[in-house]
Amino acid sequence: MQIHHLGESNSVLNTFIAEIRGTNSQKDSMRFRRNIERIGEVLGYELSKKLSYSSVSIASPLGKKEQQLVSDNIVLCSILRAGLPLHQGLLNYFDGVENGFISAYRHHPNNDPAFEIVVEYFAAPAIDNKTVLLADPMLASGQSLVAVLEAIKKHGTPKEIHIVVAIGSSEGIEFIKDKFPENTHLWIAAIDAELNNKGYIVPGLGDAGDLAFGGKL
């Protein structure tokens, strides 16, 4: 797995990360969603540099020009529900791609911090030999992404996987990096060092799904 940590370099991306972390700006759920969307746009632009391209002749009113355009068959797949704003940010830049959605959530069978990941729903086009963009705003323990990978494997073998994350933990990255194929790229805006005893990233930002869409039962 190749890891691309964009937060290591100063850019406007830092502003969007600061706002989704901040307790005051988090009170505005519409702005929270928009900032996650903008993070998706920045990460999408950067990952586009690693895609395959081919030359296409474009006709303008005054002539023709050879242009290098993305030639990959892309499936953009997001983890519900928190991944939806990130999905939209990527879709703003890859507007012609196919789309997939998968559910993955933490189940606490004993009502304590211990949990298992449950994947119940996967709706996507064929993914064999296609480039999969896998969007999830938070990479905490990494267990959700591994569970999602196992679900995806049942439906085919992608040509390449690009994981798109806003904030992740060092522990989670360490957990997933040997469980995904070598031709996997992780695009991440910020990396935090710790997880607390409930498996949440510290300082992180809290529950991205709740902040974007409201609390759940």
FIDO-386106 format. One line per field, with one value per atom (N, C-alpha, C): residue in one letter; chain; atom name; y, z, x. Coordinates in nm, 3 decimals. Example, Ala and Ser with C-alpha at 12.3 -4.5 7.8 and 13.67 -1.06 7.14 Angstrom:
<recs>
res c(A_A_A_S_S_S)
chain c(A_A_A_A_A_A)
atom c(N_CA_C_N_CA_C)
c2 c(-0.569_-0.450_-0.330_-0.225_-0.106_0.003)
c3 c(0.780_0.780_0.780_0.708_0.714_0.787)
c1 c(1.319_1.230_1.320_1.285_1.367_1.290)
</recs>
This chain:
<recs>
res c(M_M_M_Q_Q_Q_I_I_I_H_H_H_H_H_H_L_L_L_G_G_G_E_E_E_S_S_S_N_N_N_S_S_S_V_V_V_L_L_L_N_N_N_T_T_T_F_F_F_I_I_I_A_A_A_E_E_E_I_I_I_R_R_R_G_G_G_T_T_T_N_N_N_S_S_S_Q_Q_Q_K_K_K_D_D_D_S_S_S_M_M_M_R_R_R_F_F_F_R_R_R_R_R_R_N_N_N_I_I_I_E_E_E_R_R_R_I_I_I_G_G_G_E_E_E_V_V_V_L_L_L_G_G_G_Y_Y_Y_E_E_E_L_L_L_S_S_S_K_K_K_K_K_K_L_L_L_S_S_S_Y_Y_Y_S_S_S_S_S_S_V_V_V_S_S_S_I_I_I_A_A_A_S_S_S_P_P_P_L_L_L_G_G_G_K_K_K_K_K_K_E_E_E_Q_Q_Q_Q_Q_Q_L_L_L_V_V_V_S_S_S_D_D_D_N_N_N_I_I_I_V_V_V_L_L_L_C_C_C_S_S_S_I_I_I_L_L_L_R_R_R_A_A_A_G_G_G_L_L_L_P_P_P_L_L_L_H_H_H_Q_Q_Q_G_G_G_L_L_L_L_L_L_N_N_N_Y_Y_Y_F_F_F_D_D_D_G_G_G_V_V_V_E_E_E_N_N_N_G_G_G_F_F_F_I_I_I_S_S_S_A_A_A_Y_Y_Y_R_R_R_H_H_H_H_H_H_P_P_P_N_N_N_N_N_N_D_D_D_P_P_P_A_A_A_F_F_F_E_E_E_I_I_I_V_V_V_V_V_V_E_E_E_Y_Y_Y_F_F_F_A_A_A_A_A_A_P_P_P_A_A_A_I_I_I_D_D_D_N_N_N_K_K_K_T_T_T_V_V_V_L_L_L_L_L_L_A_A_A_D_D_D_P_P_P_M_M_M_L_L_L_A_A_A_S_S_S_G_G_G_Q_Q_Q_S_S_S_L_L_L_V_V_V_A_A_A_V_V_V_L_L_L_E_E_E_A_A_A_I_I_I_K_K_K_K_K_K_H_H_H_G_G_G_T_T_T_P_P_P_K_K_K_E_E_E_I_I_I_H_H_H_I_I_I_V_V_V_V_V_V_A_A_A_I_I_I_G_G_G_S_S_S_S_S_S_E_E_E_G_G_G_I_I_I_E_E_E_F_F_F_I_I_I_K_K_K_D_D_D_K_K_K_F_F_F_P_P_P_E_E_E_N_N_N_T_T_T_H_H_H_L_L_L_W_W_W_I_I_I_A_A_A_A_A_A_I_I_I_D_D_D_A_A_A_E_E_E_L_L_L_N_N_N_N_N_N_K_K_K_G_G_G_Y_Y_Y_I_I_I_V_V_V_P_P_P_G_G_G_L_L_L_G_G_G_D_D_D_A_A_A_G_G_G_D_D_D_L_L_L_A_A_A_F_F_F_G_G_G_G_G_G_K_K_K_L_L_L)
chain c(A_A_A_A_A_A_A_A_A_A_A_A_A_A_A_A_A_A_A_A_A_A_A_A_A_A_A_A_A_A_A_A_A_A_A_A_A_A_A_A_A_A_A_A_A_A_A_A_A_A_A_A_A_A_A_A_A_A_A_A_A_A_A_A_A_A_A_A_A_A_A_A_A_A_A_A_A_A_A_A_A_A_A_A_A_A_A_A_A_A_A_A_A_A_A_A_A_A_A_A_A_A_A_A_A_A_A_A_A_A_A_A_A_A_A_A_A_A_A_A_A_A_A_A_A_A_A_A_A_A_A_A_A_A_A_A_A_A_A_A_A_A_A_A_A_A_A_A_A_A_A_A_A_A_A_A_A_A_A_A_A_A_A_A_A_A_A_A_A_A_A_A_A_A_A_A_A_A_A_A_A_A_A_A_A_A_A_A_A_A_A_A_A_A_A_A_A_A_A_A_A_A_A_A_A_A_A_A_A_A_A_A_A_A_A_A_A_A_A_A_A_A_A_A_A_A_A_A_A_A_A_A_A_A_A_A_A_A_A_A_A_A_A_A_A_A_A_A_A_A_A_A_A_A_A_A_A_A_A_A_A_A_A_A_A_A_A_A_A_A_A_A_A_A_A_A_A_A_A_A_A_A_A_A_A_A_A_A_A_A_A_A_A_A_A_A_A_A_A_A_A_A_A_A_A_A_A_A_A_A_A_A_A_A_A_A_A_A_A_A_A_A_A_A_A_A_A_A_A_A_A_A_A_A_A_A_A_A_A_A_A_A_A_A_A_A_A_A_A_A_A_A_A_A_A_A_A_A_A_A_A_A_A_A_A_A_A_A_A_A_A_A_A_A_A_A_A_A_A_A_A_A_A_A_A_A_A_A_A_A_A_A_A_A_A_A_A_A_A_A_A_A_A_A_A_A_A_A_A_A_A_A_A_A_A_A_A_A_A_A_A_A_A_A_A_A_A_A_A_A_A_A_A_A_A_A_A_A_A_A_A_A_A_A_A_A_A_A_A_A_A_A_A_A_A_A_A_A_A_A_A_A_A_A_A_A_A_A_A_A_A_A_A_A_A_A_A_A_A_A_A_A_A_A_A_A_A_A_A_A_A_A_A_A_A_A_A_A_A_A_A_A_A_A_A_A_A_A_A_A_A_A_A_A_A_A_A_A_A_A_A_A_A_A_A_A_A_A_A_A_A_A_A_A_A_A_A_A_A_A_A_A_A_A_A_A_A_A_A_A_A_A_A_A_A_A_A_A_A_A_A_A_A_A_A_A_A_A_A_A_A_A_A_A_A_A_A_A_A_A_A_A_A_A_A_A_A_A_A_A_A_A_A_A_A_A_A_A_A_A_A_A_A_A_A_A_A_A_A_A_A_A_A_A_A_A_A_A_A_A_A_A_A_A_A_A_A_A_A_A_A_A_A_A_A_A_A_A_A_A_A_A_A_A_A_A_A_A_A_A_A)
atom c(N_CA_C_N_CA_C_N_CA_C_N_CA_C_N_CA_C_N_CA_C_N_CA_C_N_CA_C_N_CA_C_N_CA_C_N_CA_C_N_CA_C_N_CA_C_N_CA_C_N_CA_C_N_CA_C_N_CA_C_N_CA_C_N_CA_C_N_CA_C_N_CA_C_N_CA_C_N_CA_C_N_CA_C_N_CA_C_N_CA_C_N_CA_C_N_CA_C_N_CA_C_N_CA_C_N_CA_C_N_CA_C_N_CA_C_N_CA_C_N_CA_C_N_CA_C_N_CA_C_N_CA_C_N_CA_C_N_CA_C_N_CA_C_N_CA_C_N_CA_C_N_CA_C_N_CA_C_N_CA_C_N_CA_C_N_CA_C_N_CA_C_N_CA_C_N_CA_C_N_CA_C_N_CA_C_N_CA_C_N_CA_C_N_CA_C_N_CA_C_N_CA_C_N_CA_C_N_CA_C_N_CA_C_N_CA_C_N_CA_C_N_CA_C_N_CA_C_N_CA_C_N_CA_C_N_CA_C_N_CA_C_N_CA_C_N_CA_C_N_CA_C_N_CA_C_N_CA_C_N_CA_C_N_CA_C_N_CA_C_N_CA_C_N_CA_C_N_CA_C_N_CA_C_N_CA_C_N_CA_C_N_CA_C_N_CA_C_N_CA_C_N_CA_C_N_CA_C_N_CA_C_N_CA_C_N_CA_C_N_CA_C_N_CA_C_N_CA_C_N_CA_C_N_CA_C_N_CA_C_N_CA_C_N_CA_C_N_CA_C_N_CA_C_N_CA_C_N_CA_C_N_CA_C_N_CA_C_N_CA_C_N_CA_C_N_CA_C_N_CA_C_N_CA_C_N_CA_C_N_CA_C_N_CA_C_N_CA_C_N_CA_C_N_CA_C_N_CA_C_N_CA_C_N_CA_C_N_CA_C_N_CA_C_N_CA_C_N_CA_C_N_CA_C_N_CA_C_N_CA_C_N_CA_C_N_CA_C_N_CA_C_N_CA_C_N_CA_C_N_CA_C_N_CA_C_N_CA_C_N_CA_C_N_CA_C_N_CA_C_N_CA_C_N_CA_C_N_CA_C_N_CA_C_N_CA_C_N_CA_C_N_CA_C_N_CA_C_N_CA_C_N_CA_C_N_CA_C_N_CA_C_N_CA_C_N_CA_C_N_CA_C_N_CA_C_N_CA_C_N_CA_C_N_CA_C_N_CA_C_N_CA_C_N_CA_C_N_CA_C_N_CA_C_N_CA_C_N_CA_C_N_CA_C_N_CA_C_N_CA_C_N_CA_C_N_CA_C_N_CA_C_N_CA_C_N_CA_C_N_CA_C_N_CA_C_N_CA_C_N_CA_C_N_CA_C_N_CA_C_N_CA_C_N_CA_C_N_CA_C_N_CA_C_N_CA_C_N_CA_C_N_CA_C_N_CA_C_N_CA_C_N_CA_C_N_CA_C_N_CA_C_N_CA_C_N_CA_C_N_CA_C_N_CA_C_N_CA_C_N_CA_C_N_CA_C_N_CA_C_N_CA_C_N_CA_C_N_CA_C_N_CA_C_N_CA_C_N_CA_C_N_CA_C_N_CA_C_N_CA_C_N_CA_C_N_CA_C_N_CA_C_N_CA_C_N_CA_C_N_CA_C_N_CA_C_N_CA_C_N_CA_C_N_CA_C_N_CA_C)
c2 c(-0.119_0.000_0.125_0.218_0.347_0.449_0.519_0.614_0.756_0.837_0.975_1.064_1.120_1.202_1.349_1.404_1.539_1.645_1.612_1.708_1.739_1.663_1.690_1.819_1.861_1.986_2.091_2.215_2.323_2.355_2.359_2.396_2.437_2.481_2.519_2.400_2.279_2.159_2.168_2.229_2.242_2.322_2.418_2.498_2.411_2.326_2.239_2.139_2.085_1.992_2.063_2.184_2.260_2.283_2.313_2.343_2.219_2.104_1.985_1.937_1.973_1.936_2.030_2.158_2.260_2.244_2.249_2.228_2.336_2.457_2.564_2.546_2.521_2.504_2.375_2.275_2.150_2.169_2.280_2.305_2.331_2.365_2.389_2.264_2.178_2.050_2.069_2.174_2.197_2.233_2.316_2.351_2.230_2.148_2.026_1.939_1.917_1.834_1.896_2.028_2.095_2.085_2.095_2.082_1.942_1.840_1.703_1.688_1.750_1.747_1.812_1.927_1.996_1.915_1.845_1.755_1.646_1.593_1.494_1.548_1.675_1.736_1.746_1.791_1.804_1.668_1.570_1.436_1.375_1.401_1.350_1.408_1.536_1.599_1.535_1.516_1.459_1.315_1.236_1.095_1.084_1.185_1.180_1.175_1.222_1.222_1.082_0.985_0.848_0.755_0.809_0.728_0.710_0.623_0.600_0.701_0.742_0.842_0.795_0.844_0.818_0.945_0.954_1.074_1.069_1.180_1.192_1.321_1.315_1.433_1.512_1.638_1.723_1.831_1.844_1.944_2.070_2.182_2.311_2.381_2.497_2.568_2.608_2.612_2.660_2.553_2.432_2.328_2.209_2.127_2.008_2.010_1.944_1.938_1.801_1.739_1.613_1.642_1.576_1.598_1.465_1.464_1.344_1.338_1.234_1.218_1.084_1.080_0.958_0.844_0.731_0.615_0.501_0.513_0.409_0.399_0.277_0.257_0.264_0.367_0.396_0.364_0.299_0.281_0.353_0.450_0.525_0.460_0.405_0.329_0.392_0.428_0.493_0.409_0.425_0.353_0.438_0.381_0.453_0.458_0.569_0.688_0.802_0.787_0.895_0.929_0.832_0.855_0.938_0.972_1.039_1.178_1.266_1.395_1.381_1.288_1.262_1.209_1.123_1.069_1.183_1.279_1.389_1.473_1.496_1.570_1.502_1.371_1.296_1.296_1.287_1.286_1.420_1.527_1.659_1.661_1.580_1.576_1.457_1.349_1.229_1.206_1.299_1.300_1.191_1.128_1.026_0.883_0.865_0.731_0.655_0.523_0.440_0.453_0.422_0.443_0.317_0.298_0.187_0.235_0.162_0.198_0.072_0.083_-0.031_0.014_-0.065_-0.031_-0.108_-0.039_-0.103_-0.027_-0.098_-0.028_-0.113_-0.043_-0.111_-0.170_-0.297_-0.364_-0.401_-0.352_-0.379_-0.486_-0.613_-0.719_-0.722_-0.674_-0.679_-0.542_-0.441_-0.304_-0.253_-0.289_-0.239_-0.192_-0.140_-0.088_-0.190_-0.318_-0.420_-0.419_-0.429_-0.426_-0.516_-0.546_-0.617_-0.535_-0.550_-0.475_-0.560_-0.502_-0.571_-0.503_-0.581_-0.533_-0.600_-0.519_-0.577_-0.545_-0.447_-0.400_-0.360_-0.408_-0.369_-0.360_-0.241_-0.220_-0.151_-0.220_-0.163_-0.232_-0.166_-0.232_-0.335_-0.404_-0.497_-0.421_-0.480_-0.411_-0.482_-0.596_-0.669_-0.580_-0.570_-0.497_-0.348_-0.296_-0.153_-0.087_0.044_0.120_0.161_0.117_0.145_0.257_0.362_0.468_0.438_0.411_0.370_0.485_0.547_0.669_0.642_0.681_0.674_0.785_0.881_0.998_0.968_0.862_0.833_0.691_0.681_0.552_0.538_0.473_0.461_0.333_0.224_0.098_0.030_0.065_0.001_-0.123_-0.167_-0.289_-0.275_-0.157_-0.136_-0.151_-0.091_-0.097_-0.240_-0.316_-0.455_-0.538_-0.514_-0.585_-0.550_-0.424_-0.381_-0.446_-0.455_-0.521_-0.665_-0.736_-0.875_-0.886_-0.790_-0.789_-0.761_-0.668_-0.634_-0.752_-0.827_-0.942_-1.043_-1.052_-1.146_-1.106_-0.983_-0.931_-0.906_-0.941_-0.925_-0.874_-0.861_-0.816_-0.686_-0.575_-0.447_-0.444_-0.362_-0.338_-0.264_-0.170_-0.086_-0.029_-0.003_0.056_0.184_0.288_0.415_0.442_0.436_0.464_0.614_0.679_0.823_0.852_0.917_0.937_1.081_1.139_1.273_1.265_1.189_1.177_1.029_0.987_0.850_0.843_0.726_0.703_0.624_0.646_0.569_0.420_0.386_0.245_0.182_0.255_0.203_0.182_0.276_0.263_0.142_0.125_0.009_-0.121_-0.120_-0.241_-0.279_-0.180_-0.213_-0.230_-0.175_-0.163_-0.296_-0.402_-0.532_-0.620_-0.567_-0.645_-0.609_-0.498_-0.460_-0.499_-0.518_-0.554_-0.448_-0.488_-0.396_-0.277_-0.299_-0.190_-0.106_-0.073_0.011_0.140_0.251_0.382_0.433_0.488_0.555_0.705_0.780_0.926_0.981_1.050_1.091_1.235_1.311_1.452_1.474_1.394_1.414_1.280_1.263_1.141_1.180_1.118_1.139_1.015_1.036_0.929_0.826_0.865_0.780_0.737_0.626_0.584_0.578_0.617_0.601_0.460_0.433_0.297_0.256_0.352_0.320_0.306_0.320_0.305_0.428_0.546_0.671_0.741_0.813_0.882_1.003_1.020_1.134_1.215_1.348_1.428_1.408_1.362_1.330_1.442_1.404_1.505_1.458_1.331_1.275_1.180_1.168_1.079_1.156_1.127_1.202_1.187_1.068_1.047_1.130_1.134_1.213_1.362_1.408_1.550_1.592_1.502_1.535_1.525_1.424_1.392_1.385_1.408_1.400_1.267_1.264_1.144_1.027_0.908_0.786_0.708_0.620_0.536_0.436)
c3 c(0.000_0.000_0.000_-0.087_-0.089_-0.012_0.082_0.167_0.123_0.095_0.053_0.161_0.247_0.359_0.317_0.270_0.216_0.323_0.447_0.555_0.593_0.541_0.569_0.503_0.398_0.329_0.358_0.376_0.401_0.276_0.291_0.182_0.242_0.157_0.203_0.262_0.233_0.291_0.444_0.501_0.647_0.703_0.628_0.673_0.687_0.589_0.592_0.707_0.730_0.841_0.974_0.988_1.113_1.142_1.040_1.061_1.097_1.039_1.077_1.217_1.265_1.401_1.505_1.472_1.569_1.626_1.758_1.822_1.785_1.760_1.723_1.582_1.487_1.348_1.330_1.418_1.408_1.435_1.498_1.527_1.400_1.293_1.163_1.078_1.077_1.006_0.856_0.801_0.658_0.622_0.706_0.680_0.701_0.800_0.822_0.697_0.643_0.522_0.406_0.392_0.281_0.294_0.417_0.436_0.406_0.446_0.409_0.257_0.193_0.047_-0.016_0.039_-0.016_0.005_0.118_0.140_0.033_0.000_-0.106_-0.240_-0.267_-0.393_-0.400_-0.290_-0.289_-0.303_-0.226_-0.234_-0.372_-0.428_-0.562_-0.667_-0.657_-0.752_-0.742_-0.619_-0.600_-0.650_-0.621_-0.665_-0.816_-0.880_-1.025_-1.095_-1.028_-1.087_-1.099_-1.027_-1.029_-1.118_-1.183_-1.269_-1.407_-1.488_-1.624_-1.719_-1.821_-1.916_-2.058_-2.150_-2.292_-2.370_-2.488_-2.569_-2.645_-2.638_-2.706_-2.787_-2.911_-2.996_-2.964_-2.924_-2.888_-2.995_-3.049_-3.152_-3.088_-3.107_-3.066_-3.189_-3.174_-3.293_-3.391_-3.343_-3.429_-3.467_-3.423_-3.458_-3.365_-3.368_-3.285_-3.197_-3.081_-2.986_-2.920_-2.914_-2.842_-2.692_-2.617_-2.473_-2.400_-2.291_-2.210_-2.110_-2.122_-2.036_-1.962_-1.844_-1.764_-1.845_-1.846_-1.922_-1.832_-1.701_-1.609_-1.605_-1.591_-1.558_-1.406_-1.356_-1.213_-1.150_-1.033_-0.949_-0.817_-0.789_-0.663_-0.562_-0.457_-0.357_-0.219_-0.155_-0.025_0.083_0.205_0.320_0.386_0.392_0.448_0.600_0.660_0.598_0.594_0.676_0.694_0.566_0.474_0.352_0.247_0.267_0.161_0.123_0.219_0.177_0.105_0.152_0.085_-0.056_-0.068_-0.198_-0.294_-0.245_-0.330_-0.375_-0.284_-0.322_-0.434_-0.425_-0.531_-0.659_-0.644_-0.761_-0.834_-0.762_-0.826_-0.928_-0.904_-0.994_-1.089_-1.047_-1.133_-1.165_-1.239_-1.253_-1.343_-1.422_-1.514_-1.465_-1.338_-1.290_-1.247_-1.233_-1.174_-1.021_-0.956_-0.812_-0.739_-0.620_-0.534_-0.390_-0.309_-0.170_-0.085_0.032_0.120_0.264_0.341_0.482_0.568_0.668_0.765_0.895_1.002_1.129_1.244_1.355_1.475_1.552_1.585_1.668_1.801_1.910_2.045_2.109_2.092_2.140_2.291_2.365_2.513_2.576_2.491_2.540_2.615_2.565_2.621_2.505_2.532_2.422_2.314_2.343_2.242_2.131_2.007_1.896_1.782_1.695_1.572_1.457_1.339_1.223_1.147_1.124_1.051_0.914_0.808_0.672_0.624_0.596_0.564_0.422_0.358_0.231_0.138_0.013_-0.088_-0.222_-0.278_-0.410_-0.499_-0.602_-0.688_-0.824_-0.926_-1.055_-1.048_-1.158_-1.164_-1.138_-1.061_-1.026_-1.080_-1.146_-1.199_-1.291_-1.261_-1.343_-1.355_-1.260_-1.258_-1.142_-1.148_-1.042_-0.941_-0.817_-0.712_-0.623_-0.608_-0.511_-0.391_-0.277_-0.157_-0.057_-0.032_0.048_0.187_0.289_0.428_0.503_0.563_0.619_0.736_0.814_0.933_0.924_0.948_0.954_1.098_1.181_1.324_1.347_1.381_1.404_1.273_1.166_1.036_1.012_1.113_1.099_0.997_0.989_0.893_0.750_0.721_0.584_0.547_0.640_0.611_0.587_0.667_0.647_0.512_0.474_0.343_0.231_0.246_0.144_0.125_0.233_0.224_0.150_0.173_0.103_-0.045_-0.077_-0.217_-0.292_-0.227_-0.292_-0.346_-0.282_-0.326_-0.459_-0.500_-0.622_-0.734_-0.712_-0.818_-0.765_-0.857_-0.822_-0.894_-0.819_-0.885_-0.944_-1.045_-1.101_-1.000_-0.927_-0.832_-0.733_-0.611_-0.508_-0.456_-0.448_-0.388_-0.270_-0.148_-0.027_0.002_0.023_0.043_0.183_0.266_0.409_0.449_0.533_0.586_0.702_0.806_0.924_0.960_0.988_1.028_1.145_1.206_1.315_1.264_1.329_1.294_1.313_1.420_1.449_1.339_1.294_1.188_1.058_1.024_0.901_0.910_1.024_1.044_1.030_1.078_1.073_0.931_0.846_0.712_0.607_0.630_0.518_0.461_0.544_0.492_0.454_0.473_0.444_0.309_0.251_0.118_0.015_-0.111_-0.215_-0.230_-0.288_-0.308_-0.395_-0.490_-0.580_-0.518_-0.389_-0.316_-0.276_-0.291_-0.247_-0.137_-0.031_0.073_0.060_0.036_0.028_0.154_0.237_0.368_0.397_0.454_0.480_0.611_0.714_0.845_0.916_0.987_1.065_1.211_1.300_1.444_1.507_1.622_1.681_1.760_1.818_1.920_1.888_1.952_1.965_2.114_2.152_2.293_2.317_2.439_2.472_2.405_2.340_2.262_2.113_2.077_1.937_1.853_1.917_1.844_1.835_1.723_1.700_1.792_1.851_1.938_1.877_1.851_1.882_1.785_1.663_1.569_1.553_1.553_1.546_1.608_1.650_1.698_1.595_1.592_1.498_1.373_1.262_1.138_1.087_1.100_1.055_1.134_1.266_1.350_1.322_1.303_1.277_1.142_1.046_0.914_0.905_0.975_0.951_1.077_1.195_1.319_1.388_1.516_1.596_1.552_1.598_1.562_1.690_1.681_1.796_1.825)
c1 c(0.084_0.000_0.088_0.054_0.122_0.039_0.102_0.032_0.067_-0.036_-0.019_-0.082_0.002_-0.045_-0.037_-0.148_-0.147_-0.129_-0.165_-0.152_-0.009_0.086_0.226_0.273_0.203_0.237_0.130_0.172_0.077_-0.004_-0.135_-0.224_-0.359_-0.449_-0.583_-0.658_-0.612_-0.672_-0.673_-0.569_-0.562_-0.679_-0.728_-0.842_-0.967_-0.989_-1.107_-1.098_-0.978_-0.958_-0.980_-0.927_-0.944_-1.092_-1.169_-1.310_-1.392_-1.361_-1.438_-1.401_-1.282_-1.243_-1.305_-1.319_-1.355_-1.495_-1.507_-1.637_-1.737_-1.692_-1.785_-1.838_-1.749_-1.795_-1.874_-1.852_-1.927_-2.076_-2.114_-2.255_-2.335_-2.267_-2.331_-2.314_-2.414_-2.401_-2.387_-2.449_-2.436_-2.292_-2.229_-2.089_-1.999_-2.029_-1.951_-1.955_-2.075_-2.086_-2.009_-2.020_-1.952_-1.800_-1.749_-1.604_-1.556_-1.633_-1.597_-1.597_-1.697_-1.706_-1.583_-1.540_-1.424_-1.296_-1.288_-1.174_-1.172_-1.290_-1.299_-1.253_-1.284_-1.241_-1.089_-1.027_-0.881_-0.814_-0.861_-0.802_-0.825_-0.943_-0.973_-0.880_-0.853_-0.761_-0.622_-0.576_-0.442_-0.434_-0.536_-0.530_-0.543_-0.605_-0.618_-0.483_-0.379_-0.245_-0.187_-0.246_-0.196_-0.280_-0.381_-0.466_-0.403_-0.464_-0.416_-0.479_-0.402_-0.449_-0.424_-0.506_-0.484_-0.517_-0.460_-0.476_-0.609_-0.684_-0.812_-0.812_-0.860_-0.867_-0.995_-0.978_-1.091_-1.106_-1.227_-1.254_-1.312_-1.244_-1.296_-1.353_-1.418_-1.468_-1.358_-1.232_-1.124_-1.022_-1.043_-0.947_-0.955_-0.852_-0.848_-0.723_-0.737_-0.626_-0.624_-0.507_-0.492_-0.485_-0.569_-0.577_-0.563_-0.485_-0.471_-0.587_-0.669_-0.786_-0.779_-0.843_-0.846_-0.907_-0.838_-0.886_-0.933_-0.914_-0.958_-1.110_-1.160_-1.301_-1.313_-1.379_-1.379_-1.514_-1.509_-1.627_-1.600_-1.682_-1.672_-1.765_-1.707_-1.783_-1.765_-1.876_-1.870_-1.934_-1.881_-1.933_-2.041_-2.162_-2.278_-2.268_-2.319_-2.373_-2.272_-2.168_-2.071_-1.997_-1.986_-1.910_-1.979_-2.107_-2.184_-2.129_-2.095_-2.039_-1.904_-1.821_-1.693_-1.717_-1.817_-1.857_-1.892_-1.970_-2.012_-1.893_-1.797_-1.678_-1.601_-1.586_-1.518_-1.600_-1.732_-1.820_-1.816_-1.789_-1.777_-1.664_-1.561_-1.446_-1.447_-1.510_-1.520_-1.667_-1.726_-1.873_-1.926_-1.841_-1.890_-1.872_-1.834_-1.801_-1.926_-1.909_-2.013_-2.006_-2.118_-2.126_-2.168_-2.110_-2.148_-2.159_-2.237_-2.258_-2.256_-2.193_-2.184_-2.204_-2.276_-2.297_-2.198_-2.142_-2.054_-2.068_-2.101_-2.118_-2.066_-2.039_-1.992_-2.110_-2.098_-2.200_-2.135_-2.199_-2.148_-2.238_-2.207_-2.297_-2.314_-2.216_-2.222_-2.238_-2.272_-2.289_-2.168_-2.051_-1.926_-1.838_-1.718_-1.637_-1.601_-1.603_-1.571_-1.677_-1.631_-1.726_-1.680_-1.776_-1.747_-1.806_-1.751_-1.800_-1.901_-2.017_-2.124_-2.141_-2.132_-2.158_-2.286_-2.389_-2.519_-2.566_-2.507_-2.562_-2.449_-2.457_-2.359_-2.429_-2.433_-2.494_-2.393_-2.346_-2.243_-2.247_-2.193_-2.178_-2.065_-2.040_-1.928_-1.798_-1.708_-1.583_-1.459_-1.476_-1.361_-1.277_-1.147_-1.051_-1.083_-1.159_-1.187_-1.111_-1.101_-1.036_-1.142_-1.127_-1.224_-1.174_-1.255_-1.230_-1.318_-1.257_-1.329_-1.326_-1.441_-1.448_-1.505_-1.429_-1.474_-1.401_-1.473_-1.405_-1.312_-1.342_-1.262_-1.204_-1.073_-1.006_-0.957_-1.036_-1.003_-0.923_-0.990_-0.918_-0.879_-0.948_-0.922_-1.006_-1.080_-1.158_-1.271_-1.331_-1.441_-1.390_-1.276_-1.223_-1.186_-1.131_-1.096_-1.222_-1.327_-1.454_-1.514_-1.504_-1.555_-1.475_-1.344_-1.262_-1.305_-1.331_-1.374_-1.508_-1.597_-1.726_-1.706_-1.617_-1.591_-1.532_-1.444_-1.379_-1.479_-1.596_-1.698_-1.759_-1.737_-1.799_-1.698_-1.571_-1.473_-1.341_-1.245_-1.110_-1.081_-1.071_-1.041_-0.901_-0.883_-0.750_-0.664_-0.725_-0.653_-0.754_-0.709_-0.796_-0.733_-0.814_-0.772_-0.865_-0.810_-0.887_-0.876_-0.991_-0.994_-1.047_-0.966_-0.997_-0.965_-1.051_-1.023_-0.924_-0.958_-0.872_-0.857_-0.736_-0.710_-0.615_-0.608_-0.514_-0.394_-0.281_-0.161_-0.185_-0.258_-0.288_-0.372_-0.473_-0.559_-0.485_-0.398_-0.319_-0.227_-0.166_-0.079_-0.157_-0.283_-0.367_-0.404_-0.434_-0.486_-0.377_-0.258_-0.164_-0.119_-0.120_-0.081_-0.200_-0.320_-0.440_-0.502_-0.458_-0.503_-0.399_-0.438_-0.341_-0.232_-0.121_-0.009_-0.048_-0.138_-0.179_-0.290_-0.274_-0.368_-0.300_-0.372_-0.323_-0.416_-0.358_-0.434_-0.409_-0.518_-0.512_-0.577_-0.498_-0.547_-0.504_-0.597_-0.570_-0.497_-0.526_-0.463_-0.449_-0.338_-0.312_-0.292_-0.372_-0.360_-0.298_-0.236_-0.154_-0.233_-0.348_-0.409_-0.551_-0.591_-0.730_-0.762_-0.885_-0.922_-0.976_-1.022_-1.065_-1.195_-1.261_-1.382_-1.351_-1.225_-1.187_-1.209_-1.220_-1.235_-1.099_-1.079_-0.954_-0.943_-0.823_-0.794_-0.678_-0.696_-0.814_-0.930_-0.903_-1.011_-1.110_-1.239_-1.344_-1.475_-1.483_-1.608_-1.666_-1.799_-1.867_-1.906_-1.838_-1.861_-2.004_-2.061_-2.199_-2.298_-2.282_-2.371_-2.356_-2.233_-2.210_-2.267_-2.267_-2.318_-2.469_-2.527_-2.668_-2.753_-2.694_-2.770_-2.750_-2.786_-2.767_-2.854_-2.819_-2.893_-2.923_-3.019_-3.054_-2.943)
</recs>
